Amino acid sequence: MGDSTFDYIIVGGGVAGCVLASRLSSSLPDKSILLIEAGPENADGRVAPSIGVAISDTTDIQWNHKSIPQKGLDNNIIDQTQGKVLGGSSAINYQAWTRGSASEFDRWAQEVGDKRWSWNGLLPYFKRSETFIPGKDMSQEKSEAHGYSGPIKVSHVSSSGGNRNYPLKSMIADIHEAAGQKRNYDVNSGETIGYSEFPNATFNGRRQWAAIYPRGENVTLWASTQATKLLFSSMKVAGVEVLRDGSTTTATARKEICSGIGPKSGLQQHQIKQIVELPVGENFSEHPFLCTFWKVRDRGLAIGDMEMITPECDWTAGTGCDWFAFHRHEDESVKKLAKETLGKKELERFELAGRPHTESFAMHGHLDFTGRVEAPPAASCFSFASILVAPESRGSIRLASSSPTDPPLVDPGLFTNPVDLKLIYECARMSITAIKNSSAVSKYGAVEYGIAEADMDDLSDEALRRRLVQTCSTVFHGSGTCAMGTVVDTECRVLGFQGLRVVDASIFPFPIGSHYQAAVYGIAEQMSDIIAKEATL
């Protein structure tokens, strides 16, 4: 196949790639744009239905990566799944929509010295991505915190266009109340602490994902095309080599490429020439969770134990989650360990007012990502996750070989920092105690399953660790490997190069307490303006 030339080349048709292609095509109608996606353009109707992915085999539209053995989890191997289809992970996720706290983005802006990355700097772009549909118990007046004409419809369980009156909804809310959590009516207002109705990118039973962003006629899509190599002219990135339709071809860029770069040690190991030394692949973090599993006394109260659609409840209308909560842990023992363990910058981030440390939520039914916990036969269940959203542990992503088609060595370094273990135990202990002190037990007779009987009433660190090792996975929120300030500048340009930017969650300087898609939409919306403005100078 012959060479092709475009003004802009975007490698990766995930959230950021789809947003950039859409907005640049509108802002720069006289410029040609190539969008390259390794996966297919569509996925045979599995993506669009709200729970189509949850009830389907999607291994062919995923990067089915595995971690290396995790020392912090007795050498368990953890799934590190990402979307491999147009729309990226927004096409296969559980559709949660949380931006993060204002204090986290303000800290980000402070660290990199650029107010555009503060909460107020990003807010117009958060708003631009969404059509916000408030929950029924929220104010129905338009809010300055939200947008009402963006491509992505962001609804809540009570306002998503389907009947999602889950039978155990009041019980789940009672658990959060028993944990002492305050009601937060808008988790996307910049204040995240408290428990909220589940906001999600779904409406009328249809997923809202990045591929629905419109693309102009000046955008060319190469789907099922894997980028294999960046092409250089001195210190300028001039093009990209790809595998397309079984052949190698190249595309060259007159202006810029949005892609990535690699670290010295990994490159030398595989006899790959290094051009610039950058800590790419370092600073990798994830949001891991511990899950507990509960069976209630009566039947017909959860997905998997009742009809999928009844007059009262339509499980096909969205993810089976109605409440979730973000927490800070202010116990003196937590503070003491943080001060003893963390460096100055890390401690400042940890102590940041308003920054959540953990998250918790219940999924209706039995949901085990590890395959180690069997669902009880003939029972209504719920699965309760305690998630670490401010991890201090860091890992890396490295090359396994010189072949671009070989899976990378993914090491999230889970629970290698003692603060992380302390936080996940505190969150799980709080959640289990709340379940036992709520109507989950007193009214519904909930009993924990999937653990040894001796551990059922044991909330010691040792018993909680057994739960952790058995049930831990992540919610696939990888970030930090091209951090702003160390790998890219405040306009996402890769340091030391011309014509190359990175725009995705890898630029986060530190983990954000959110479900990352909402933040990445906002980041990409802002970057589309920055790139377009530069093109007109």
TIZA-627861 format. One line per 3 residues: number of its first residue (from 1); their letters; for each residue z, x, y of C-alpha. Coordinates in pm, whole numbers. Each point is the difference from the previous one (the first is absolute). Example, Ala and Ser with C-alpha at 12.3 -4.5 7.8 and 13.67 -1.06 7.14 Angstrom:
<sites>
1> AS> 780:1230:-450; -66:137:344
</sites>
This chain:
<sites>
1> MGD> 0:0:0; -75:125:350; 238:70:286
4> STF> 109:-274:241; 126:43:354; 245:-226:184
7> DYI> 202:25:320; 331:-70:-177; 95:30:-365
10> IVG> 314:-171:-131; 115:120:-341; 205:-272:-170
13> GGV> -43:-375:40; 370:-83:-2; 191:-170:281
16> AGC> -63:270:259; -360:55:-104; -90:-369:17
19> VLA> 168:-40:339; -169:309:146; -343:-101:-129
22> SRL> 38:-350:141; 135:89:343; -225:300:58
25> SSS> -306:-201:-98; 92:-251:271; 105:252:268
28> LPD> -289:239:-63; -293:-222:-103; -251:279:63
31> KSI> 177:237:-243; -61:13:-374; 301:-8:-234
34> LLI> 22:80:-370; 295:-143:-196; 52:163:-339
37> EAG> 213:-174:-266; 59:137:-350; 46:-347:-147
40> PEN> -221:-309:-1; -68:-225:296; 157:-297:-176
43> ADG> 201:-60:-315; -143:-305:-174; 227:-254:164
46> RVA> 326:170:-98; 89:113:352; -53:-308:217
49> PSI> 240:-242:-175; 358:63:119; 129:78:-349
52> GVA> -331:97:-158; 102:364:-29; 346:-86:-137
55> ISD> -148:-187:-297; -300:227:-63; -79:340:-144
58> TTD> -85:211:305; -2:349:-149; -370:34:84
61> IQW> 62:-60:373; 301:233:27; 67:369:18
64> NHK> 226:3:-305; 181:320:88; 325:105:-161
67> SIP> 269:223:144; 101:325:-160; 337:-29:-183
70> QKG> 268:-85:254; 306:224:-28; 208:-251:194
73> LDN> -74:-265:-264; 58:192:-322; -366:109:0
76> NII> -141:-353:-1; -365:-32:104; -62:-258:274
79> DQT> -316:-199:74; -161:90:333; -259:-274:27
82> QGK> -236:-43:296; -292:-234:61; -350:115:-101
85> VLG> -207:-283:146; -115:-90:349; 320:-81:189
88> GSS> 199:261:-193; 357:-88:-87; -11:-309:223
91> AIN> -226:-144:-272; 249:49:-284; 347:-13:158
94> YQA> 257:-281:11; -100:-77:360; 336:64:172
97> WTR> -42:43:376; 269:194:186; -73:242:283
100> GSA> 325:200:12; 268:27:266; -59:77:366
103> SEF> 248:288:-20; -204:174:-270; -322:-8:201
106> DRW> 184:105:315; 140:297:-193; -350:82:-127
109> AQE> -132:1:358; 290:218:114; -59:256:-274
112> VGD> -372:37:70; 29:-36:377; -240:-293:38
115> KRW> 112:-350:102; -309:-155:-154; 180:19:-336
118> SWN> 312:-180:126; 70:-365:-80; -133:-113:338
121> GLL> -298:230:-34; -96:-145:-337; 97:-362:65
124> PYF> -338:-104:150; -168:136:-314; 244:-166:-240
127> KRS> -84:-323:179; -374:62:-4; -9:18:-380
130> ETF> 167:-335:-68; -18:-375:32; 371:-75:-20
133> IPG> 119:-324:-161; 377:-40:49; 223:-133:-275
136> KDM> 125:-356:35; 348:110:110; -137:239:265
139> SQE> -90:-89:356; -343:-162:7; -63:127:352
142> KSE> -230:300:34; 193:327:4; -75:315:198
145> AHG> 69:191:-322; -295:-149:-185; -375:-45:7
148> YSG> -182:-325:-63; -367:91:-29; -20:302:-233
151> PIK> -188:28:-331; 310:-11:-224; 187:-329:-33
154> VSH> 371:86:-29; 201:-295:-127; 342:-65:-150
157> VSS> 95:-171:-324; 59:-327:186; -320:25:207
160> SGG> -260:152:-231; -188:-323:-60; 126:-58:-354
163> NRN> 303:-170:-147; 228:294:-74; 330:-181:-45
166> YPL> 124:235:-267; 282:-161:-204; 242:290:53
169> KSM> -72:52:371; 341:-121:125; 173:211:-264
172> IAD> -179:316:114; 96:-69:363; 359:-46:-113
175> IHE> -5:344:-163; -97:161:330; 271:-200:177
178> AAG> 255:114:-260; -104:359:73; 103:-55:362
181> QKR> -353:15:136; -76:-171:331; -301:-228:25
184> NYD> -292:173:173; -257:-257:100; -274:251:84
187> VNS> 3:329:-189; -318:104:187; 160:-21:345
190> GET> 107:366:-8; 345:-81:-137; -7:10:-378
193> IGY> 365:-14:-111; 105:-322:-174; -164:-240:-241
196> SEF> -323:-181:80; -252:-235:-145; -274:199:-174
199> PNA> -296:66:236; -325:57:-186; -372:57:51
202> TFN> -109:-318:-175; -107:-349:101; -109:-308:-194
205> GRR> 23:194:-324; -235:276:121; 87:364:50
208> QWA> -50:144:347; -115:359:-50; -176:268:198
211> AIY> -346:-63:-144; -19:-326:195; -21:195:328
214> PRG> -359:-60:119; -246:289:-6; -295:20:236
217> ENV> -357:76:-96; 54:359:108; 240:54:-294
220> TLW> -139:125:-331; 228:-44:-301; -23:237:-294
223> AST> 219:-167:-261; 71:151:-345; -50:338:167
226> QAT> 252:282:-33; 29:269:266; 22:342:-161
229> KLL> -22:259:277; 10:40:377; -288:204:144
232> FSS> 70:247:281; -193:168:275; 243:270:115
235> MKV> 316:-196:99; -179:-330:42; -13:-251:-284
238> AGV> -365:-89:-18; -31:-226:-301; 119:-107:-341
241> EVL> -128:40:-354; 28:-304:-226; -69:-124:-350
244> RDG> -217:-310:36; -195:-183:-271; 58:290:-237
247> STT> -141:262:235; 132:237:263; -109:-64:355
250> TAT> 122:85:348; 55:-183:324; 24:180:333
253> ARK> 187:-108:310; -113:45:357; 344:-86:136
256> EIC> 298:-16:-237; 129:-48:-352; 325:-172:-98
259> SGI> 113:171:-321; 246:274:-114; 60:375:-59
262> GPK> 205:223:-232; 287:257:-12; -37:375:-63
265> SGL> 205:34:-317; -177:-283:-180; -343:116:113
268> QQH> 46:363:-105; 131:-104:-342; -330:-173:-71
271> QIK> -226:259:167; -83:-228:292; -69:174:330
274> QIV> 254:-76:271; -108:-42:361; 326:-94:178
277> ELP> 361:13:-121; 166:-340:37; 289:-162:-193
280> VGE> -227:-269:-141; 144:-168:-307; 358:91:92
283> NFS> 262:-240:143; -103:-271:-251; 243:-290:-25
286> EHP> 15:-333:-181; 211:-317:0; 166:-13:-344
289> FLC> 200:-293:-133; 262:-96:-256; -48:-342:-157
292> TFW> 247:-232:-171; -104:-297:-210; 173:-337:-21
295> KVR> -34:-307:-218; 124:-338:125; 146:-270:-221
298> DRG> -253:-278:46; -370:-5:-84; -304:-72:215
301> LAI> 119:177:314; -226:308:25; -355:117:-49
304> GDM> -65:67:-367; 230:-288:-103; -173:-295:168
307> EMI> -346:-127:88; -185:217:252; -70:-303:220
310> TPE> 232:-299:36; 35:-259:278; 296:202:136
313> CDW> -115:358:-59; -331:185:-10; 47:352:-135
316> TAG> -365:81:68; 51:-33:378; 155:345:46
319> TGC> 231:269:-131; 313:-143:-164; 243:128:260
322> DWF> 164:-204:274; 275:213:159; 54:371:53
325> AFH> 241:215:199; 20:339:170; 336:178:13
328> RHE> 183:286:167; 283:170:-185; 282:98:236
331> DES> 265:85:-258; 191:313:94; -79:165:-332
334> VKK> -373:-47:68; 32:145:351; 204:294:-128
337> LAK> -252:87:-269; -288:-23:248; 175:237:243
340> ETL> 71:248:-281; -349:-13:-146; -263:-60:266
343> GKK> -148:229:263; 22:-81:372; -328:-190:28
346> ELE> 52:-183:-329; 352:-103:99; -122:-133:335
349> RFE> -257:-212:-181; 258:-119:-252; 242:-106:275
352> LAG> -271:-166:208; 135:-336:119; -191:-290:-150
355> RPH> -174:207:-267; 41:-161:-344; 108:215:-291
358> TES> -68:-245:-284; -167:-330:-76; 68:-268:-260
361> FAM> -186:-301:-127; -31:-226:-302; -323:-75:-181
364> HGH> 0:-328:-188; -61:61:-369; 12:319:-202
367> LDF> -177:286:180; 42:345:-152; -235:277:116
370> TGR> 122:248:-263; -54:-198:-320; 347:101:-119
373> VEA> 177:-336:45; -101:-294:-217; 6:-353:137
376> PPA> 233:-231:-192; -182:-267:-198; -3:-353:141
379> ASC> 196:53:322; -23:-23:377; 60:340:159
382> FSF> 2:186:327; -38:372:66; 202:156:284
385> ASI> -124:324:155; 205:247:205; -243:226:187
388> LVA> 53:328:183; -205:-15:322; 145:304:179
391> PES> -27:267:-271; 102:356:76; -160:139:-317
394> RGS> -342:155:48; -269:95:-245; -365:100:9
397> IRL> -354:-85:-104; -194:297:-136; -330:75:-166
400> ASS> -1:6:-380; -326:198:-14; -308:86:202
403> SPT> -170:-320:-118; 13:-280:260; -10:-261:-275
406> DPP> 320:119:-171; 317:-195:88; 233:184:240
409> LVD> 351:119:-85; 215:-265:167; 368:85:46
412> PGL> 199:-240:220; 313:205:-75; 202:-317:-54
415> FTN> 378:25:38; 9:375:43; 218:-49:309
418> PVD> 356:-129:-66; -13:-231:304; -276:-198:-169
421> LKL> 209:-55:-313; 296:-106:211; -210:-255:191
424> IYE> -169:-152:-304; 336:-36:-177; 156:-160:309
427> CAR> -286:-248:30; -1:-90:-370; 379:-32:-7
430> MSI> -11:-230:302; -278:-212:-156; 159:-36:-344
433> TAI> 336:-86:154; -166:-261:223; -181:-157:-294
436> KNS> 328:-32:-189; 177:-147:304; -274:-251:80
439> SAV> -131:-325:-139; -221:208:-230; 300:22:-231
442> SKY> 223:-290:107; -279:-261:0; -284:146:-202
445> GAV> 193:207:-254; -204:318:61; 57:283:-249
448> EYG> -139:351:28; -225:114:-285; -191:312:-95
451> IAE> 307:224:-3; 277:85:-245; 272:-264:-14
454> ADM> 258:263:97; -186:60:328; -20:-365:108
457> DDL> 331:11:188; -15:371:80; -109:93:351
460> SDE> 99:365:-16; -254:263:106; -43:88:-367
463> ALR> -87:-357:-102; -226:-44:301; -181:320:-89
466> RRL> -74:-138:-346; -157:-303:168; -192:228:237
469> VQT> -145:225:-268; -104:-301:-207; -159:-209:276
472> CST> -108:230:282; -353:-17:132; -131:6:356
475> VFH> -160:-263:220; -298:234:55; 80:95:359
478> GSG> -103:364:-2; -7:177:337; 46:319:197
481> TCA> -243:248:-155; -204:44:320; 289:-52:240
484> MGT> -66:-36:370; 125:313:174; -52:235:-294
487> VVD> -343:-89:-143; -154:-232:259; 48:-31:375
490> TEC> 88:-322:182; -362:-115:-17; -10:63:-377
493> RVL> -226:306:32; 63:257:-272; 143:309:164
496> GFQ> -239:294:14; -316:-204:-63; -261:-184:198
499> GLR> -140:-333:-111; 270:-91:-255; 278:-259:21
502> VVD> 243:-154:-247; 98:-364:56; 228:-160:-260
505> ASI> 365:0:-111; -17:374:-70; 45:65:375
508> FPF> 351:-156:7; 239:279:108; 277:-163:-206
511> PIG> 28:-310:-220; 0:-334:181; 221:-286:-119
514> SHY> -283:-244:-58; -278:-112:-231; -260:242:121
517> QAA> -316:-205:35; 112:-168:324; 76:337:160
520> VYG> -329:153:-115; -199:-291:143; 163:67:338
523> IAE> -56:375:-21; -367:-43:-86; -48:-260:276
526> QMS> 135:249:255; -206:287:-137; -318:-206:23
529> DII> 62:-33:374; 79:370:37; -318:104:-183
532> AKE> -218:-251:186; 138:107:337; -66:366:-77
535> ATL> -358:-84:-101; -72:-148:342; 133:294:204
</sites>
